[in-house]
Amino acid sequence: MDVKIEPSWATQLGGEFEKPYFLQLIEQVKQEYAQFPCYPPGRLIFNAFNLCPFDKVRVVIIGQDPYHEPGQAMGLSFSVPDGIQLPPSLQNIYKEIAADLGTPIPQSGDLTRWAKQGVLLLNATLTVRAHVANSHQRLGWGLFTDAAIKALSDGRENLVFMLWGGFARSKKALIDQQRHCVIESVHPSPLSANRGGWFGQHQFSRCNAYLTACGLQAIEW
């Protein structure tokens, strides 16, 4: 299992790699991957970090854990590889972007293009056992990804944190709202979105307005 992480993130989070919880976490994850089908593939566990170096981050979107069915998870929250049917949450994300910005809905669910623009698509838990949602939530990934969120909050300025749903919104305590923009909404899953609070919030245009007001380039959603 490949656990290499991009150099700037290795610098920011290097202290985490030596802590007992992380050493135990990696051993447990290796055992899980050895005994069961797990996602994403080992080389993609740190994909969100590897595609989006620390100093390049402009937006953070926090998911809960990877998709747990074959071929879906690629180490980026809400993203699926090209050719995979769009999950319902991603369909709602695309619908809201289209309504907000007037852009066409993409055929592909691969959000690598966002990551390369500085959108950190961070799942709080980075691995999952096949067919069992949240199965790795208690292994300790949350301590590691919380450290990443805190590092961004403390070490950067003028980031946009997009917090969708109760779980993501619980991370707000880690974010310095004097230095960054926090945009909150319900989760884009059909169960939440259809109750109201997802559609019509204009959060993608609001995100870009904040970035440009800070002299930063807008995201091409």
C-alpha positions as CSV (number, residue, x, y, z in Angstrom):
1,M,0.0,0.0,0.0
2,D,1.5,3.3,-1.1
3,V,1.2,6.0,1.6
4,K,3.4,8.7,0.0
5,I,2.1,12.2,0.3
6,E,3.0,15.4,-1.7
7,P,6.1,17.2,-0.2
8,S,4.5,20.4,0.9
9,W,1.8,18.4,2.8
10,A,4.5,16.1,4.2
11,T,6.2,19.3,5.6
12,Q,2.9,20.6,7.1
13,L,1.8,17.3,8.6
14,G,5.1,15.6,9.2
15,G,4.6,15.6,12.9
16,E,1.4,13.6,12.5
17,F,3.3,10.7,10.8
18,E,5.3,10.0,14.0
19,K,2.4,10.0,16.4
20,P,1.2,6.7,17.9
21,Y,-2.3,7.1,16.6
22,F,-1.0,7.5,13.0
23,L,1.3,4.5,13.2
24,Q,-1.5,2.4,14.6
25,L,-3.9,3.8,11.9
26,I,-1.6,2.8,9.1
27,E,-1.1,-0.7,10.5
28,Q,-4.9,-1.2,10.8
29,V,-5.5,0.1,7.3
30,K,-2.8,-2.2,5.9
31,Q,-4.5,-5.1,7.6
32,E,-7.9,-4.1,6.3
33,Y,-6.6,-3.9,2.7
34,A,-4.9,-7.3,3.1
35,Q,-8.1,-9.0,4.4
36,F,-10.9,-7.2,2.5
37,P,-11.6,-5.3,-0.6
38,C,-11.1,-1.6,0.4
39,Y,-11.3,1.7,-1.4
40,P,-9.7,3.8,-2.9
41,P,-6.7,1.9,-4.3
42,G,-3.7,2.3,-2.0
43,R,-2.0,4.7,-4.5
44,L,-5.0,7.0,-4.3
45,I,-5.5,7.3,-0.6
46,F,-3.7,10.7,-0.5
47,N,-4.9,11.7,-3.9
48,A,-6.6,14.9,-2.6
49,F,-3.3,16.1,-1.1
50,N,-1.1,15.0,-4.0
51,L,-3.2,16.8,-6.6
52,C,-3.5,20.0,-4.5
53,P,-0.3,21.1,-2.7
54,F,-0.7,23.1,0.5
55,D,0.2,26.5,-1.0
56,K,-2.1,26.0,-4.0
57,V,-5.3,25.4,-2.0
58,R,-8.0,28.0,-2.5
59,V,-11.1,26.1,-1.6
60,V,-11.8,23.2,0.8
61,I,-14.8,20.8,0.3
62,I,-15.1,18.3,3.1
63,G,-16.8,14.9,2.6
64,Q,-17.3,12.1,5.1
65,D,-15.7,9.0,3.7
66,P,-15.0,7.4,0.2
67,Y,-17.6,5.8,-2.0
68,H,-17.8,2.1,-1.0
69,E,-18.8,0.4,-4.2
70,P,-16.3,-0.9,-6.9
71,G,-14.7,1.6,-9.2
72,Q,-16.1,4.7,-7.6
73,A,-13.6,6.0,-5.0
74,M,-10.6,7.9,-6.3
75,G,-9.4,9.7,-3.2
76,L,-11.3,12.9,-3.9
77,S,-14.5,13.7,-2.0
78,F,-17.7,13.5,-4.2
79,S,-15.6,12.6,-7.3
80,V,-15.9,9.4,-9.4
81,P,-13.7,8.3,-12.3
82,D,-14.6,9.1,-15.9
83,G,-17.2,6.6,-17.2
84,I,-18.7,5.9,-13.8
85,Q,-22.4,6.9,-13.3
86,L,-22.8,10.1,-11.4
87,P,-23.7,9.5,-7.8
88,P,-26.9,11.4,-6.6
89,S,-25.0,13.9,-4.5
90,L,-22.7,14.8,-7.4
91,Q,-25.7,15.2,-9.7
92,N,-27.2,17.7,-7.2
93,I,-23.8,19.5,-7.0
94,Y,-23.8,19.8,-10.8
95,K,-27.4,21.0,-10.9
96,E,-26.7,23.7,-8.5
97,I,-23.6,24.9,-10.3
98,A,-25.6,25.0,-13.6
99,A,-28.4,27.0,-12.0
100,D,-25.9,29.3,-10.2
101,L,-23.4,29.9,-12.9
102,G,-25.3,29.0,-16.1
103,T,-22.7,26.4,-17.1
104,P,-23.6,23.1,-18.7
105,I,-23.7,19.9,-16.6
106,P,-20.6,17.8,-17.3
107,Q,-20.9,14.2,-18.4
108,S,-17.9,13.1,-16.3
109,G,-17.9,12.9,-12.5
110,D,-14.1,13.2,-12.3
111,L,-13.3,16.3,-10.3
112,T,-9.6,16.2,-10.8
113,R,-9.9,19.4,-12.8
114,W,-11.2,21.1,-9.6
115,A,-8.3,19.7,-7.6
116,K,-5.8,21.0,-10.0
117,Q,-7.3,24.5,-9.6
118,G,-6.8,24.4,-5.9
119,V,-10.0,22.8,-4.6
120,L,-9.0,20.4,-1.8
121,L,-11.6,17.6,-2.0
122,L,-11.0,16.2,1.4
123,N,-12.8,13.2,2.9
124,A,-12.6,13.2,6.7
125,T,-11.9,9.4,6.5
126,L,-9.6,8.4,3.7
127,T,-10.4,4.7,3.3
128,V,-13.4,2.4,3.5
129,R,-14.2,-1.3,3.4
130,A,-16.2,-2.4,0.3
131,H,-20.0,-2.1,0.7
132,V,-19.8,-0.8,4.3
133,A,-20.1,3.0,4.6
134,N,-18.1,4.6,7.4
135,S,-16.4,1.3,8.2
136,H,-13.0,3.0,8.7
137,Q,-14.4,6.0,10.5
138,R,-13.1,4.9,13.9
139,L,-9.6,4.0,12.8
140,G,-8.2,7.5,13.4
141,W,-8.3,9.2,10.0
142,G,-10.3,12.0,11.6
143,L,-7.3,13.1,13.7
144,F,-5.2,13.3,10.6
145,T,-7.6,15.2,8.4
146,D,-8.5,17.5,11.3
147,A,-4.8,18.3,11.5
148,A,-4.8,19.1,7.8
149,I,-7.8,21.5,8.2
150,K,-6.2,23.2,11.1
151,A,-2.9,23.6,9.2
152,L,-4.7,25.3,6.4
153,S,-6.7,27.5,8.8
154,D,-3.5,28.6,10.7
155,G,-1.0,28.7,7.8
156,R,-3.0,30.2,5.0
157,E,-5.2,33.3,4.4
158,N,-8.5,33.9,2.5
159,L,-9.5,30.3,1.8
160,V,-13.1,29.2,1.2
161,F,-14.3,26.3,3.3
162,M,-17.5,24.8,1.9
163,L,-19.2,22.8,4.6
164,W,-22.1,20.6,3.4
165,G,-24.2,18.9,6.0
166,G,-23.9,18.4,9.7
167,F,-20.8,16.3,9.6
168,A,-18.8,18.9,7.6
169,R,-20.2,21.7,9.6
170,S,-18.9,20.2,12.8
171,K,-15.4,21.0,11.4
172,K,-16.1,24.7,11.6
173,A,-14.5,24.8,15.1
174,L,-11.2,24.1,13.4
175,I,-11.4,27.1,11.1
176,D,-10.4,30.7,11.9
177,Q,-13.4,32.6,10.4
178,Q,-11.5,35.9,10.8
179,R,-9.0,34.7,8.2
180,H,-11.2,32.6,5.9
181,C,-14.7,32.4,4.4
182,V,-17.0,29.6,5.5
183,I,-20.0,28.8,3.4
184,E,-22.4,26.3,4.9
185,S,-25.4,24.4,3.5
186,V,-27.2,21.1,3.9
187,H,-25.7,18.1,2.3
188,P,-26.2,17.7,-1.5
189,S,-27.6,14.1,-1.1
190,P,-31.2,13.8,-2.3
191,L,-32.5,13.1,1.2
192,S,-31.1,16.4,2.5
193,A,-31.2,18.6,-0.7
194,N,-34.8,17.9,-1.5
195,R,-35.9,19.2,2.0
196,G,-34.5,22.6,1.1
197,G,-31.3,24.5,1.8
198,W,-29.1,23.1,-1.0
199,F,-30.6,24.5,-4.2
200,G,-30.6,28.2,-4.8
201,Q,-27.9,29.1,-2.2
202,H,-25.6,30.4,-4.9
203,Q,-22.6,29.1,-3.0
204,F,-20.4,28.6,-6.0
205,S,-20.8,32.2,-7.2
206,R,-20.4,33.4,-3.6
207,C,-17.2,31.4,-3.4
208,N,-15.8,32.9,-6.5
209,A,-16.9,36.4,-5.5
210,Y,-14.9,36.1,-2.2
211,L,-11.8,34.8,-4.1
212,T,-11.8,37.6,-6.6
213,A,-12.5,40.2,-3.9
214,C,-9.3,38.9,-2.3
215,G,-7.4,39.2,-5.6
216,L,-7.4,35.5,-6.3
217,Q,-8.5,33.6,-9.4
218,A,-12.0,32.3,-9.5
219,I,-12.6,28.5,-9.8
220,E,-13.9,27.2,-13.1
221,W,-16.6,25.0,-11.7
